[in-house]
Amino acid sequence: MVSFIVRLTFNQEDRADVAESLRLLAEASRQEPGCVSYIPHQLEGNPDTVLIYEQYRDQKAHAAHRESAHFKKYAVGGIYQKMRERSVENLLALV
């Protein structure tokens, strides 16, 4: 299992566009055969920060996600163009 959290920050004026792109990206990503979970969150008290919890069956499924047309359209061509900062936290399951 591959699990991680992506943290993204945006300018306030981009909130609506980012939210719509995330909605579309999440909807398409959840249809991928190797996607276990794809859940975008807005950080409580800081609406310009988004956390995305992602979980994939394996590295191959995660690689397929990053090569998908919807990732390239909504993430690379949309969200990434508006982000101010991005970080990834890889997670290791305890049980």
Biopython code that builds the backbone (N, CA, C, O; Angstrom):
import numpy as np
from Bio.PDB.StructureBuilder import StructureBuilder

atoms = [
    (1, "MET", "N", (0.856, -1.188, 0.000)),
    (1, "MET", "CA", (0.000, 0.000, 0.000)),
    (1, "MET", "C", (0.892, 1.238, 0.000)),
    (1, "MET", "O", (1.869, 1.306, 0.745)),
    (2, "VAL", "N", (0.556, 2.197, -0.824)),
    (2, "VAL", "CA", (1.251, 3.477, -0.892)),
    (2, "VAL", "C", (0.289, 4.542, -0.371)),
    (2, "VAL", "O", (-0.797, 4.730, -0.919)),
    (3, "SER", "N", (0.697, 5.239, 0.695)),
    (3, "SER", "CA", (-0.152, 6.269, 1.302)),
    (3, "SER", "C", (0.668, 7.533, 1.512)),
    (3, "SER", "O", (1.836, 7.465, 1.894)),
    (4, "PHE", "N", (0.056, 8.683, 1.264)),
    (4, "PHE", "CA", (0.748, 9.948, 1.494)),
    (4, "PHE", "C", (-0.259, 11.087, 1.562)),
    (4, "PHE", "O", (-1.427, 10.950, 1.199)),
    (5, "ILE", "N", (0.246, 12.213, 2.042)),
    (5, "ILE", "CA", (-0.536, 13.448, 2.112)),
    (5, "ILE", "C", (0.199, 14.506, 1.311)),
    (5, "ILE", "O", (1.401, 14.708, 1.486)),
    (6, "VAL", "N", (-0.527, 15.177, 0.435)),
    (6, "VAL", "CA", (0.020, 16.302, -0.324)),
    (6, "VAL", "C", (-0.549, 17.574, 0.293)),
    (6, "VAL", "O", (-1.761, 17.705, 0.467)),
    (7, "ARG", "N", (0.331, 18.500, 0.617)),
    (7, "ARG", "CA", (-0.078, 19.798, 1.183)),
    (7, "ARG", "C", (0.190, 20.867, 0.130)),
    (7, "ARG", "O", (1.305, 20.985, -0.379)),
    (8, "LEU", "N", (-0.838, 21.640, -0.191)),
    (8, "LEU", "CA", (-0.753, 22.689, -1.201)),
    (8, "LEU", "C", (-1.279, 23.991, -0.620)),
    (8, "LEU", "O", (-2.267, 23.990, 0.114)),
    (9, "THR", "N", (-0.634, 25.088, -0.938)),
    (9, "THR", "CA", (-1.161, 26.392, -0.538)),
    (9, "THR", "C", (-1.424, 27.224, -1.792)),
    (9, "THR", "O", (-0.731, 27.113, -2.804)),
    (10, "PHE", "N", (-2.455, 28.060, -1.680)),
    (10, "PHE", "CA", (-2.923, 28.862, -2.808)),
    (10, "PHE", "C", (-3.242, 30.274, -2.353)),
    (10, "PHE", "O", (-3.358, 30.543, -1.157)),
    (11, "ASN", "N", (-3.381, 31.162, -3.308)),
    (11, "ASN", "CA", (-3.865, 32.509, -3.012)),
    (11, "ASN", "C", (-5.377, 32.460, -2.835)),
    (11, "ASN", "O", (-6.054, 31.631, -3.443)),
    (12, "GLN", "N", (-5.891, 33.333, -2.016)),
    (12, "GLN", "CA", (-7.321, 33.376, -1.706)),
    (12, "GLN", "C", (-8.168, 33.491, -2.971)),
    (12, "GLN", "O", (-9.223, 32.863, -3.059)),
    (13, "GLU", "N", (-7.731, 34.271, -3.938)),
    (13, "GLU", "CA", (-8.543, 34.480, -5.139)),
    (13, "GLU", "C", (-8.652, 33.229, -6.018)),
    (13, "GLU", "O", (-9.482, 33.186, -6.926)),
    (14, "ASP", "N", (-7.838, 32.231, -5.763)),
    (14, "ASP", "CA", (-7.881, 30.995, -6.549)),
    (14, "ASP", "C", (-8.700, 29.889, -5.898)),
    (14, "ASP", "O", (-8.822, 28.801, -6.461)),
    (15, "ARG", "N", (-9.261, 30.150, -4.722)),
    (15, "ARG", "CA", (-9.989, 29.128, -3.959)),
    (15, "ARG", "C", (-11.057, 28.399, -4.769)),
    (15, "ARG", "O", (-11.086, 27.169, -4.776)),
    (16, "ALA", "N", (-11.920, 29.121, -5.440)),
    (16, "ALA", "CA", (-13.032, 28.500, -6.175)),
    (16, "ALA", "C", (-12.525, 27.644, -7.332)),
    (16, "ALA", "O", (-13.010, 26.531, -7.533)),
    (17, "ASP", "N", (-11.560, 28.146, -8.090)),
    (17, "ASP", "CA", (-11.002, 27.372, -9.206)),
    (17, "ASP", "C", (-10.315, 26.108, -8.712)),
    (17, "ASP", "O", (-10.477, 25.038, -9.300)),
    (18, "VAL", "N", (-9.555, 26.227, -7.642)),
    (18, "VAL", "CA", (-8.847, 25.074, -7.079)),
    (18, "VAL", "C", (-9.852, 24.043, -6.568)),
    (18, "VAL", "O", (-9.681, 22.846, -6.799)),
    (19, "ALA", "N", (-10.888, 24.493, -5.883)),
    (19, "ALA", "CA", (-11.899, 23.570, -5.360)),
    (19, "ALA", "C", (-12.573, 22.794, -6.486)),
    (19, "ALA", "O", (-12.809, 21.593, -6.355)),
    (20, "GLU", "N", (-12.883, 23.461, -7.581)),
    (20, "GLU", "CA", (-13.527, 22.783, -8.715)),
    (20, "GLU", "C", (-12.563, 21.797, -9.378)),
    (20, "GLU", "O", (-12.961, 20.682, -9.713)),
    (21, "SER", "N", (-11.321, 22.185, -9.569)),
    (21, "SER", "CA", (-10.334, 21.266, -10.141)),
    (21, "SER", "C", (-10.127, 20.054, -9.243)),
    (21, "SER", "O", (-10.006, 18.932, -9.735)),
    (22, "LEU", "N", (-10.085, 20.267, -7.941)),
    (22, "LEU", "CA", (-9.936, 19.150, -7.001)),
    (22, "LEU", "C", (-11.142, 18.225, -7.038)),
    (22, "LEU", "O", (-10.992, 17.006, -6.944)),
    (23, "ARG", "N", (-12.324, 18.786, -7.172)),
    (23, "ARG", "CA", (-13.530, 17.964, -7.247)),
    (23, "ARG", "C", (-13.464, 17.045, -8.467)),
    (23, "ARG", "O", (-13.738, 15.849, -8.371)),
    (24, "LEU", "N", (-13.101, 17.614, -9.603)),
    (24, "LEU", "CA", (-13.008, 16.838, -10.839)),
    (24, "LEU", "C", (-11.870, 15.813, -10.778)),
    (24, "LEU", "O", (-12.025, 14.677, -11.225)),
    (25, "LEU", "N", (-10.737, 16.223, -10.227)),
    (25, "LEU", "CA", (-9.601, 15.318, -10.106)),
    (25, "LEU", "C", (-9.919, 14.164, -9.166)),
    (25, "LEU", "O", (-9.588, 13.016, -9.463)),
    (26, "ALA", "N", (-10.551, 14.452, -8.046)),
    (26, "ALA", "CA", (-10.902, 13.399, -7.086)),
    (26, "ALA", "C", (-11.897, 12.417, -7.698)),
    (26, "ALA", "O", (-11.755, 11.203, -7.552)),
    (27, "GLU", "N", (-12.894, 12.949, -8.377)),
    (27, "GLU", "CA", (-13.908, 12.096, -9.007)),
    (27, "GLU", "C", (-13.274, 11.117, -9.994)),
    (27, "GLU", "O", (-13.590, 9.927, -9.984)),
    (28, "ALA", "N", (-12.390, 11.614, -10.836)),
    (28, "ALA", "CA", (-11.735, 10.758, -11.830)),
    (28, "ALA", "C", (-10.727, 9.808, -11.179)),
    (28, "ALA", "O", (-10.644, 8.639, -11.558)),
    (29, "SER", "N", (-9.971, 10.296, -10.213)),
    (29, "SER", "CA", (-8.955, 9.475, -9.556)),
    (29, "SER", "C", (-9.578, 8.291, -8.827)),
    (29, "SER", "O", (-9.014, 7.197, -8.829)),
    (30, "ARG", "N", (-10.719, 8.496, -8.212)),
    (30, "ARG", "CA", (-11.389, 7.421, -7.478)),
    (30, "ARG", "C", (-11.857, 6.292, -8.387)),
    (30, "ARG", "O", (-12.170, 5.200, -7.912)),
    (31, "GLN", "N", (-11.907, 6.550, -9.687)),
    (31, "GLN", "CA", (-12.308, 5.519, -10.645)),
    (31, "GLN", "C", (-11.127, 4.658, -11.112)),
    (31, "GLN", "O", (-11.323, 3.628, -11.758)),
    (32, "GLU", "N", (-9.923, 5.076, -10.789)),
    (32, "GLU", "CA", (-8.739, 4.304, -11.189)),
    (32, "GLU", "C", (-8.751, 2.956, -10.458)),
    (32, "GLU", "O", (-9.053, 2.914, -9.266)),
    (33, "PRO", "N", (-8.428, 1.861, -11.146)),
    (33, "PRO", "CA", (-8.472, 0.544, -10.516)),
    (33, "PRO", "C", (-7.541, 0.397, -9.307)),
    (33, "PRO", "O", (-7.854, -0.364, -8.391)),
    (34, "GLY", "N", (-6.414, 1.101, -9.283)),
    (34, "GLY", "CA", (-5.478, 0.967, -8.172)),
    (34, "GLY", "C", (-5.627, 1.996, -7.077)),
    (34, "GLY", "O", (-4.886, 1.971, -6.094)),
    (35, "CYS", "N", (-6.584, 2.908, -7.232)),
    (35, "CYS", "CA", (-6.801, 3.947, -6.219)),
    (35, "CYS", "C", (-7.661, 3.395, -5.094)),
    (35, "CYS", "O", (-8.779, 2.934, -5.324)),
    (36, "VAL", "N", (-7.134, 3.444, -3.880)),
    (36, "VAL", "CA", (-7.881, 3.001, -2.707)),
    (36, "VAL", "C", (-8.643, 4.179, -2.102)),
    (36, "VAL", "O", (-9.798, 4.039, -1.698)),
    (37, "SER", "N", (-7.984, 5.347, -2.042)),
    (37, "SER", "CA", (-8.601, 6.518, -1.431)),
    (37, "SER", "C", (-7.981, 7.784, -2.012)),
    (37, "SER", "O", (-6.770, 7.853, -2.222)),
    (38, "TYR", "N", (-8.821, 8.786, -2.271)),
    (38, "TYR", "CA", (-8.357, 10.077, -2.763)),
    (38, "TYR", "C", (-9.304, 11.120, -2.180)),
    (38, "TYR", "O", (-10.417, 11.307, -2.672)),
    (39, "ILE", "N", (-8.847, 11.800, -1.120)),
    (39, "ILE", "CA", (-9.739, 12.699, -0.396)),
    (39, "ILE", "C", (-9.079, 14.063, -0.182)),
    (39, "ILE", "O", (-8.178, 14.182, 0.648)),
    (40, "PRO", "N", (-9.509, 15.087, -0.912)),
    (40, "PRO", "CA", (-9.004, 16.441, -0.669)),
    (40, "PRO", "C", (-9.689, 17.050, 0.565)),
    (40, "PRO", "O", (-10.881, 16.844, 0.795)),
    (41, "HIS", "N", (-8.921, 17.790, 1.337)),
    (41, "HIS", "CA", (-9.423, 18.471, 2.534)),
    (41, "HIS", "C", (-8.968, 19.924, 2.504)),
    (41, "HIS", "O", (-7.887, 20.241, 2.009)),
    (42, "GLN", "N", (-9.796, 20.783, 3.032)),
    (42, "GLN", "CA", (-9.386, 22.159, 3.283)),
    (42, "GLN", "C", (-8.961, 22.199, 4.745)),
    (42, "GLN", "O", (-9.643, 21.630, 5.597)),
    (43, "LEU", "N", (-7.865, 22.849, 5.050)),
    (43, "LEU", "CA", (-7.368, 22.911, 6.411)),
    (43, "LEU", "C", (-8.251, 23.847, 7.228)),
    (43, "LEU", "O", (-8.417, 25.015, 6.877)),
    (44, "GLU", "N", (-8.808, 23.342, 8.302)),
    (44, "GLU", "CA", (-9.678, 24.149, 9.155)),
    (44, "GLU", "C", (-8.896, 25.339, 9.702)),
    (44, "GLU", "O", (-7.801, 25.175, 10.242)),
    (45, "GLY", "N", (-9.453, 26.519, 9.563)),
    (45, "GLY", "CA", (-8.794, 27.731, 10.038)),
    (45, "GLY", "C", (-7.800, 28.323, 9.042)),
    (45, "GLY", "O", (-7.269, 29.410, 9.266)),
    (46, "ASN", "N", (-7.548, 27.611, 7.942)),
    (46, "ASN", "CA", (-6.635, 28.105, 6.915)),
    (46, "ASN", "C", (-7.169, 27.652, 5.553)),
    (46, "ASN", "O", (-6.648, 26.693, 4.983)),
    (47, "PRO", "N", (-8.179, 28.310, 5.030)),
    (47, "PRO", "CA", (-8.844, 27.861, 3.805)),
    (47, "PRO", "C", (-7.999, 27.945, 2.536)),
    (47, "PRO", "O", (-8.427, 27.484, 1.478)),
    (48, "ASP", "N", (-6.807, 28.528, 2.631)),
    (48, "ASP", "CA", (-5.930, 28.599, 1.465)),
    (48, "ASP", "C", (-4.937, 27.440, 1.432)),
    (48, "ASP", "O", (-4.053, 27.398, 0.577)),
    (49, "THR", "N", (-5.085, 26.500, 2.364)),
    (49, "THR", "CA", (-4.251, 25.304, 2.398)),
    (49, "THR", "C", (-5.128, 24.076, 2.188)),
    (49, "THR", "O", (-6.168, 23.917, 2.828)),
    (50, "VAL", "N", (-4.686, 23.215, 1.281)),
    (50, "VAL", "CA", (-5.407, 21.982, 0.957)),
    (50, "VAL", "C", (-4.503, 20.802, 1.283)),
    (50, "VAL", "O", (-3.310, 20.812, 0.980)),
    (51, "LEU", "N", (-5.091, 19.786, 1.906)),
    (51, "LEU", "CA", (-4.409, 18.520, 2.135)),
    (51, "LEU", "C", (-5.150, 17.463, 1.336)),
    (51, "LEU", "O", (-6.377, 17.388, 1.387)),
    (52, "ILE", "N", (-4.409, 16.650, 0.601)),
    (52, "ILE", "CA", (-5.020, 15.550, -0.141)),
    (52, "ILE", "C", (-4.471, 14.249, 0.419)),
    (52, "ILE", "O", (-3.267, 13.999, 0.359)),
    (53, "TYR", "N", (-5.356, 13.418, 0.966)),
    (53, "TYR", "CA", (-4.962, 12.099, 1.444)),
    (53, "TYR", "C", (-5.142, 11.134, 0.285)),
    (53, "TYR", "O", (-6.246, 10.974, -0.235)),
    (54, "GLU", "N", (-4.042, 10.486, -0.120)),
    (54, "GLU", "CA", (-4.080, 9.567, -1.249)),
    (54, "GLU", "C", (-3.561, 8.197, -0.823)),
    (54, "GLU", "O", (-2.607, 8.089, -0.053)),
    (55, "GLN", "N", (-4.197, 7.172, -1.330)),
    (55, "GLN", "CA", (-3.773, 5.804, -1.043)),
    (55, "GLN", "C", (-3.962, 4.963, -2.302)),
    (55, "GLN", "O", (-5.023, 4.984, -2.926)),
    (56, "TYR", "N", (-2.911, 4.220, -2.666)),
    (56, "TYR", "CA", (-2.923, 3.385, -3.864)),
    (56, "TYR", "C", (-2.514, 1.965, -3.505)),
    (56, "TYR", "O", (-1.804, 1.741, -2.525)),
    (57, "ARG", "N", (-2.955, 1.035, -4.287)),
    (57, "ARG", "CA", (-2.680, -0.380, -4.068)),
    (57, "ARG", "C", (-1.174, -0.649, -4.018)),
    (57, "ARG", "O", (-0.709, -1.430, -3.188)),
    (58, "ASP", "N", (-0.413, -0.001, -4.908)),
    (58, "ASP", "CA", (1.040, -0.204, -4.980)),
    (58, "ASP", "C", (1.666, 0.940, -5.778)),
    (58, "ASP", "O", (0.965, 1.838, -6.245)),
    (59, "GLN", "N", (2.991, 0.898, -5.927)),
    (59, "GLN", "CA", (3.701, 1.949, -6.664)),
    (59, "GLN", "C", (3.266, 2.022, -8.120)),
    (59, "GLN", "O", (3.207, 3.107, -8.700)),
    (60, "LYS", "N", (2.965, 0.887, -8.704)),
    (60, "LYS", "CA", (2.522, 0.860, -10.100)),
    (60, "LYS", "C", (1.206, 1.632, -10.263)),
    (60, "LYS", "O", (1.032, 2.372, -11.232)),
    (61, "ALA", "N", (0.286, 1.454, -9.314)),
    (61, "ALA", "CA", (-0.990, 2.179, -9.359)),
    (61, "ALA", "C", (-0.772, 3.678, -9.172)),
    (61, "ALA", "O", (-1.436, 4.490, -9.817)),
    (62, "HIS", "N", (0.148, 4.039, -8.298)),
    (62, "HIS", "CA", (0.443, 5.458, -8.094)),
    (62, "HIS", "C", (1.064, 6.055, -9.361)),
    (62, "HIS", "O", (0.715, 7.166, -9.759)),
    (63, "ALA", "N", (1.977, 5.323, -9.989)),
    (63, "ALA", "CA", (2.585, 5.795, -11.242)),
    (63, "ALA", "C", (1.529, 5.964, -12.336)),
    (63, "ALA", "O", (1.575, 6.924, -13.105)),
    (64, "ALA", "N", (0.583, 5.032, -12.400)),
    (64, "ALA", "CA", (-0.496, 5.133, -13.392)),
    (64, "ALA", "C", (-1.345, 6.379, -13.145)),
    (64, "ALA", "O", (-1.780, 7.039, -14.089)),
    (65, "HIS", "N", (-1.577, 6.696, -11.870)),
    (65, "HIS", "CA", (-2.334, 7.907, -11.534)),
    (65, "HIS", "C", (-1.628, 9.148, -12.081)),
    (65, "HIS", "O", (-2.257, 10.011, -12.694)),
    (66, "ARG", "N", (-0.324, 9.225, -11.856)),
    (66, "ARG", "CA", (0.444, 10.403, -12.291)),
    (66, "ARG", "C", (0.550, 10.508, -13.812)),
    (66, "ARG", "O", (0.833, 11.587, -14.331)),
    (67, "GLU", "N", (0.332, 9.427, -14.522)),
    (67, "GLU", "CA", (0.363, 9.433, -15.981)),
    (67, "GLU", "C", (-1.018, 9.580, -16.608)),
    (67, "GLU", "O", (-1.139, 9.685, -17.828)),
    (68, "SER", "N", (-2.057, 9.586, -15.783)),
    (68, "SER", "CA", (-3.427, 9.641, -16.307)),
    (68, "SER", "C", (-3.726, 10.995, -16.947)),
    (68, "SER", "O", (-3.133, 12.013, -16.589)),
    (69, "ALA", "N", (-4.643, 10.986, -17.885)),
    (69, "ALA", "CA", (-5.049, 12.223, -18.563)),
    (69, "ALA", "C", (-5.674, 13.204, -17.581)),
    (69, "ALA", "O", (-5.447, 14.410, -17.682)),
    (70, "HIS", "N", (-6.464, 12.698, -16.625)),
    (70, "HIS", "CA", (-7.113, 13.611, -15.676)),
    (70, "HIS", "C", (-6.092, 14.251, -14.728)),
    (70, "HIS", "O", (-6.261, 15.411, -14.351)),
    (71, "PHE", "N", (-5.040, 13.528, -14.335)),
    (71, "PHE", "CA", (-4.002, 14.127, -13.493)),
    (71, "PHE", "C", (-3.287, 15.232, -14.265)),
    (71, "PHE", "O", (-3.055, 16.319, -13.734)),
    (72, "LYS", "N", (-2.944, 14.955, -15.503)),
    (72, "LYS", "CA", (-2.243, 15.953, -16.306)),
    (72, "LYS", "C", (-3.111, 17.187, -16.554)),
    (72, "LYS", "O", (-2.610, 18.311, -16.579)),
    (73, "LYS", "N", (-4.405, 16.970, -16.737)),
    (73, "LYS", "CA", (-5.305, 18.091, -17.003)),
    (73, "LYS", "C", (-5.576, 18.913, -15.745)),
    (73, "LYS", "O", (-5.358, 20.124, -15.741)),
    (74, "TYR", "N", (-6.049, 18.267, -14.674)),
    (74, "TYR", "CA", (-6.503, 19.002, -13.490)),
    (74, "TYR", "C", (-5.392, 19.339, -12.502)),
    (74, "TYR", "O", (-5.456, 20.380, -11.847)),
    (75, "ALA", "N", (-4.375, 18.487, -12.377)),
    (75, "ALA", "CA", (-3.280, 18.768, -11.441)),
    (75, "ALA", "C", (-2.188, 19.582, -12.131)),
    (75, "ALA", "O", (-1.958, 20.741, -11.785)),
    (76, "VAL", "N", (-1.518, 18.973, -13.106)),
    (76, "VAL", "CA", (-0.388, 19.632, -13.761)),
    (76, "VAL", "C", (-0.835, 20.900, -14.501)),
    (76, "VAL", "O", (-0.205, 21.950, -14.376)),
    (77, "GLY", "N", (-1.914, 20.796, -15.265)),
    (77, "GLY", "CA", (-2.360, 21.934, -16.064)),
    (77, "GLY", "C", (-3.238, 22.930, -15.332)),
    (77, "GLY", "O", (-3.512, 24.010, -15.857)),
    (78, "GLY", "N", (-3.684, 22.592, -14.136)),
    (78, "GLY", "CA", (-4.590, 23.477, -13.403)),
    (78, "GLY", "C", (-4.084, 23.832, -12.020)),
    (78, "GLY", "O", (-3.599, 24.940, -11.791)),
    (79, "ILE", "N", (-4.199, 22.893, -11.104)),
    (79, "ILE", "CA", (-3.856, 23.142, -9.700)),
    (79, "ILE", "C", (-2.402, 23.568, -9.540)),
    (79, "ILE", "O", (-2.118, 24.534, -8.832)),
    (80, "TYR", "N", (-1.483, 22.863, -10.184)),
    (80, "TYR", "CA", (-0.060, 23.183, -10.038)),
    (80, "TYR", "C", (0.266, 24.583, -10.549)),
    (80, "TYR", "O", (1.232, 25.199, -10.099)),
    (81, "GLN", "N", (-0.523, 25.080, -11.472)),
    (81, "GLN", "CA", (-0.270, 26.413, -12.013)),
    (81, "GLN", "C", (-0.665, 27.513, -11.025)),
    (81, "GLN", "O", (-0.216, 28.652, -11.151)),
    (82, "LYS", "N", (-1.500, 27.174, -10.049)),
    (82, "LYS", "CA", (-1.991, 28.163, -9.097)),
    (82, "LYS", "C", (-1.361, 28.025, -7.711)),
    (82, "LYS", "O", (-1.504, 28.927, -6.885)),
    (83, "MET", "N", (-0.671, 26.921, -7.439)),
    (83, "MET", "CA", (-0.151, 26.702, -6.089)),
    (83, "MET", "C", (1.035, 27.605, -5.796)),
    (83, "MET", "O", (1.835, 27.931, -6.673)),
    (84, "ARG", "N", (1.117, 27.996, -4.529)),
    (84, "ARG", "CA", (2.262, 28.773, -4.045)),
    (84, "ARG", "C", (3.321, 27.849, -3.470)),
    (84, "ARG", "O", (4.517, 28.083, -3.646)),
    (85, "GLU", "N", (2.883, 26.794, -2.781)),
    (85, "GLU", "CA", (3.797, 25.832, -2.184)),
    (85, "GLU", "C", (3.199, 24.439, -2.290)),
    (85, "GLU", "O", (1.983, 24.273, -2.378)),
    (86, "ARG", "N", (4.089, 23.425, -2.280)),
    (86, "ARG", "CA", (3.658, 22.028, -2.322)),
    (86, "ARG", "C", (4.644, 21.194, -1.528)),
    (86, "ARG", "O", (5.856, 21.372, -1.651)),
    (87, "SER", "N", (4.127, 20.284, -0.714)),
    (87, "SER", "CA", (4.970, 19.323, -0.021)),
    (87, "SER", "C", (4.228, 17.991, 0.048)),
    (87, "SER", "O", (3.000, 17.945, -0.019)),
    (88, "VAL", "N", (4.990, 16.914, 0.184)),
    (88, "VAL", "CA", (4.428, 15.569, 0.254)),
    (88, "VAL", "C", (4.956, 14.896, 1.508)),
    (88, "VAL", "O", (6.152, 14.950, 1.794)),
    (89, "GLU", "N", (4.063, 14.262, 2.255)),
    (89, "GLU", "CA", (4.444, 13.494, 3.427)),
    (89, "GLU", "C", (4.071, 12.037, 3.152)),
    (89, "GLU", "O", (2.889, 11.707, 3.050)),
    (90, "ASN", "N", (5.078, 11.165, 3.033)),
    (90, "ASN", "CA", (4.837, 9.746, 2.827)),
    (90, "ASN", "C", (4.508, 9.089, 4.159)),
    (90, "ASN", "O", (5.117, 9.393, 5.185)),
    (91, "LEU", "N", (3.539, 8.189, 4.128)),
    (91, "LEU", "CA", (3.053, 7.558, 5.350)),
    (91, "LEU", "C", (3.378, 6.069, 5.351)),
    (91, "LEU", "O", (3.371, 5.428, 4.300)),
    (92, "LEU", "N", (3.662, 5.522, 6.527)),
    (92, "LEU", "CA", (3.887, 4.104, 6.709)),
    (92, "LEU", "C", (2.823, 3.573, 7.672)),
    (92, "LEU", "O", (2.703, 4.062, 8.795)),
    (93, "ALA", "N", (2.057, 2.582, 7.239)),
    (93, "ALA", "CA", (0.996, 2.028, 8.078)),
    (93, "ALA", "C", (1.600, 1.312, 9.287)),
    (93, "ALA", "O", (2.611, 0.621, 9.166)),
    (94, "LEU", "N", (0.980, 1.480, 10.439)),
    (94, "LEU", "CA", (1.445, 0.818, 11.664)),
    (94, "LEU", "C", (0.841, -0.578, 11.824)),
    (94, "LEU", "O", (1.437, -1.452, 12.454)),
    (95, "VAL", "N", (-0.312, -0.774, 11.265)),
    (95, "VAL", "CA", (-0.966, -2.093, 11.357)),
    (95, "VAL", "C", (-1.443, -2.530, 10.000)),
    (95, "VAL", "O", (-2.019, -3.610, 9.866)),
]
sb = StructureBuilder()
sb.init_structure("model")
sb.init_model(0)
sb.init_chain("A")
sb.init_seg("    ")
for serial, (resi, resn, name, xyz) in enumerate(atoms, 1):
    if name == "N":
        sb.init_residue(resn, " ", resi, " ")
    sb.init_atom(name, np.array(xyz, "f"), 0.0, 1.0, " ", f" {name:<3s}", serial, name[0])
structure = sb.get_structure()
